[in-house]
């Protein structure tokens, strides 16, 4: 509309094309219309004025005054609109923050609240998430007959989507707990099928699952593309390397099971890549060597103390913002 582009008062002339175009204003009988234009030129409204009481036409000075008033009114309208949008955004952010806090609380309850008691093993686990919720997962499964399952998984990605997949993985693993001891490969094949069928092609998880026999100190395990856990025996280190590829990428998937005979004094450390890939301000990684150094220096500390020492060292090393979840499980053989 020409009126909006010019931003100047316009006198209505009977019979003109503009009068027909503005027929909706006809009941007001306007003699002068003043556009209220926003900062980007968008028409926000119109000031409609009738004839002057003196029956004299609007002068140039009148029109300039009206244009100034319309400009101020347009600024006020824009500010009101911006304030309303800001209030809506703040309210939405508060709701999102509240929902995220609820999600964080729910996910924290999914992590193990207690550990099956074992006579020959002192163990502890911890997960510190980089965001309110995350994709790292660890668990202690009570498998009966003095056997316990140690689970540590890392879902690809971060945030809410990874947290949902983490909860799905946990539920499926716990539902398979009766089969884990009898047929670990078959149980994990079921987990892989669930992941493959219910997620996008880019979603996957690395997982380490060990079944510990308290009577024999024997650990049967499957490592599905996860960082090799470290088994320290004095100054020697064994790595429990992968026995299968990651979960969820392939429909046809097979898994092998390996065994490790643990001995009194051994220390087993299972961790996610957030531990060794933590970076400092110079973009240097914490690394496996630093992890081993801390473990060797503090082997006489109990499992909880050793776990706390590693987490503290990683956090001190990467004093900047935490970029990935930190998840660690430490076990000392008695």
Buried (B, 14 or more C-beta within 10 A) or exposed (E): EEBBEEBBBBBBEEEEEBBEEBEEBEEEEBBBBBBBBBEEEEBBBBBBBEEEEEEEEBEEEBBEBBBEEBBEBBBEBBEEEEEEEEEEEEEEEEEEEEEBEEBBEEBEEBBBEEBBEBEBBBBBBBBBBBBBBBBBBBBBBEBEEBBBBBBBBBBBBBBBBBBBBBBBBBEBBBEBBEEBBEEBBEBBBBBBBBBBEEBEEEBBBBBBBBBBBBEEBBBBBBBBBBBBBBBBEEEEBBEBEBBBBBBBBEEEBEBEBBEBEBEEEBBBBBBBBBBBBBBEEEEEBBBBEBBBEBBEEBBEBBBBBBBBBBBEBBEEBBEEEBEBBBBBBBBBBE
